[in-house]
Amino acid sequence: MEQLQKIDHSAMTVNQVIIIALNFIAFVLNQPWLVALVTAFMLLGTLLGKPGFGFLYHSLLKPTGWVKPHVLLDNPEPHRFAQGLGGLFMLSGTLALFGGWSLLGWGLVWMVAALAALNAFGGFCVGCFVYYWLTRLGVPGFSKTPPAGTFPGMRPKSAVNDER
């Protein structure tokens, strides 16, 4: 049996909502530099193995009680993969925006925002789904399977009673 870890899904949800909000603001104000900033946080978070904007949850939202922890038994690897994949799409969007390909750039940015919204509000992570299918296909480097009783990409139901 795989060893699942305690993962605070509230930190990931806050991360996704901030990505959505900043991408929306960047689009409305036509500010590609803000897209570049979101990209940097997403890719840095991937490298560190944490939600890119998770520091706002841990330093402000959780301590003040504005957002409560939602700790579930889960695999961190699919979430890290999803954030990295989203970061690569954001990087492509950033490069397209700065290269004068506005339609392509904003399309990629909106795609990431839409998938972040699906995860934050619908509980389905497309990047996690892709990760689990790559595992199923035997692709090297992909080894985790969804928690028992969880459809690939869906948020697990196995809540943990501590706040981590």
C-alpha positions as CSV (number, residue, x, y, z in Angstrom):
1,M,0.0,0.0,0.0
2,E,1.2,3.5,-0.9
3,Q,2.1,5.9,1.9
4,L,-0.2,8.9,1.7
5,Q,0.7,12.2,3.3
6,K,-1.3,14.8,5.2
7,I,-1.9,17.6,2.7
8,D,-3.7,20.8,3.5
9,H,-5.9,21.3,0.5
10,S,-6.8,24.8,1.7
11,A,-3.3,26.0,0.9
12,M,-3.7,24.7,-2.7
13,T,-7.2,26.2,-3.0
14,V,-5.8,29.6,-1.9
15,N,-3.0,29.3,-4.4
16,Q,-5.5,28.6,-7.2
17,V,-7.8,31.5,-6.3
18,I,-4.8,33.9,-6.2
19,I,-3.7,32.6,-9.6
20,I,-7.2,33.1,-11.0
21,A,-7.4,36.6,-9.5
22,L,-4.0,37.8,-10.6
23,N,-4.5,36.4,-14.1
24,F,-7.9,38.2,-14.3
25,I,-6.3,41.5,-13.1
26,A,-3.4,41.0,-15.6
27,F,-5.9,40.6,-18.5
28,V,-8.2,43.5,-17.5
29,L,-5.2,45.8,-17.1
30,N,-3.3,44.3,-20.0
31,Q,-0.2,43.8,-17.8
32,P,2.0,40.9,-19.1
33,W,4.5,41.5,-16.3
34,L,1.9,40.3,-13.8
35,V,1.5,37.1,-15.8
36,A,5.3,36.8,-15.6
37,L,5.1,37.2,-11.8
38,V,2.4,34.5,-11.5
39,T,4.5,32.3,-13.7
40,A,7.6,32.8,-11.5
41,F,5.6,31.9,-8.3
42,M,4.1,28.8,-9.9
43,L,7.5,27.5,-11.1
44,L,9.3,28.4,-7.9
45,G,6.5,26.7,-5.9
46,T,7.0,23.6,-8.1
47,L,10.7,23.5,-7.4
48,L,10.1,24.0,-3.7
49,G,7.3,21.4,-3.6
50,K,4.8,23.9,-2.2
51,P,1.9,25.9,-3.6
52,G,3.5,29.0,-5.1
53,F,1.3,31.5,-3.2
54,G,0.9,29.1,-0.2
55,F,2.9,31.6,1.9
56,L,-0.1,33.9,1.9
57,Y,-2.2,31.1,3.3
58,H,0.4,30.1,6.0
59,S,1.4,33.6,7.0
60,L,-1.9,35.5,6.8
61,L,-5.1,33.6,6.0
62,K,-4.7,30.5,8.3
63,P,-3.3,32.3,11.4
64,T,-6.1,34.9,11.3
65,G,-8.7,32.1,10.8
66,W,-9.9,33.6,7.5
67,V,-9.3,30.2,5.9
68,K,-9.5,26.9,7.9
69,P,-7.2,24.0,7.2
70,H,-8.7,21.1,5.1
71,V,-6.2,18.3,5.6
72,L,-6.6,15.2,3.5
73,L,-4.5,12.0,3.0
74,D,-3.2,12.4,-0.5
75,N,-0.1,12.3,-2.8
76,P,1.8,15.5,-3.1
77,E,3.5,14.5,-6.4
78,P,0.5,14.9,-8.7
79,H,-0.2,18.4,-7.3
80,R,3.4,19.4,-7.8
81,F,3.3,18.0,-11.4
82,A,0.0,19.9,-12.0
83,Q,1.5,23.2,-10.7
84,G,4.6,22.7,-12.8
85,L,2.6,21.9,-15.9
86,G,0.4,25.0,-15.3
87,G,3.6,27.0,-14.8
88,L,5.0,25.8,-18.2
89,F,1.7,26.9,-19.9
90,M,2.0,30.2,-18.1
91,L,5.6,30.5,-19.2
92,S,4.5,29.9,-22.8
93,G,1.8,32.5,-22.4
94,T,4.2,35.0,-20.9
95,L,6.6,34.5,-23.8
96,A,3.8,34.8,-26.3
97,L,2.6,38.0,-24.7
98,F,6.0,39.6,-24.7
99,G,6.6,38.3,-28.2
100,G,3.5,40.1,-29.6
101,W,1.3,37.0,-29.8
102,S,-1.5,38.4,-27.6
103,L,-4.2,36.0,-28.6
104,L,-2.1,33.0,-28.0
105,G,-0.6,34.4,-24.7
106,W,-4.0,35.4,-23.2
107,G,-5.5,32.1,-24.4
108,L,-2.9,30.2,-22.4
109,V,-3.3,32.4,-19.4
110,W,-7.1,31.9,-19.4
111,M,-6.7,28.2,-19.9
112,V,-4.6,28.0,-16.7
113,A,-7.1,30.2,-14.9
114,A,-10.0,28.0,-16.0
115,L,-8.3,24.8,-14.9
116,A,-7.4,26.4,-11.6
117,A,-11.0,27.3,-11.1
118,L,-12.1,23.8,-11.9
119,N,-9.8,22.5,-9.2
120,A,-10.5,25.2,-6.6
121,F,-14.3,25.2,-7.0
122,G,-15.0,21.8,-8.6
123,G,-12.5,19.6,-6.8
124,F,-11.1,18.2,-10.1
125,C,-7.4,18.6,-10.8
126,V,-6.7,18.1,-14.6
127,G,-2.9,18.0,-14.0
128,C,-3.3,15.3,-11.3
129,F,-5.5,13.4,-13.7
130,V,-2.8,13.6,-16.3
131,Y,-0.2,12.5,-13.7
132,Y,-2.2,9.4,-12.7
133,W,-2.8,8.4,-16.4
134,L,1.0,8.7,-17.0
135,T,1.5,6.4,-14.0
136,R,-1.1,4.0,-15.5
137,L,0.7,4.1,-18.8
138,G,4.0,3.2,-17.1
139,V,5.8,6.4,-18.0
140,P,9.1,6.5,-16.0
141,G,9.0,9.0,-13.1
142,F,5.3,8.6,-12.5
143,S,4.5,6.1,-9.9
144,K,1.7,7.2,-7.5
145,T,-1.9,6.0,-7.8
146,P,-4.9,7.9,-6.5
147,P,-5.9,7.3,-2.9
148,A,-8.2,4.3,-2.6
149,G,-11.8,5.0,-3.7
150,T,-10.8,8.3,-5.4
151,F,-11.3,8.9,-9.1
152,P,-8.0,10.1,-10.7
153,G,-7.9,13.9,-10.4
154,M,-10.7,14.2,-7.9
155,R,-10.1,15.5,-4.4
156,P,-9.8,12.6,-1.9
157,K,-12.4,12.2,0.8
158,S,-10.1,11.0,3.5
159,A,-10.1,14.0,5.9
160,V,-7.6,14.1,8.8
161,N,-8.7,15.6,12.1
162,D,-5.5,17.5,12.9
163,E,-4.6,21.0,11.6
164,R,-1.1,20.1,10.6
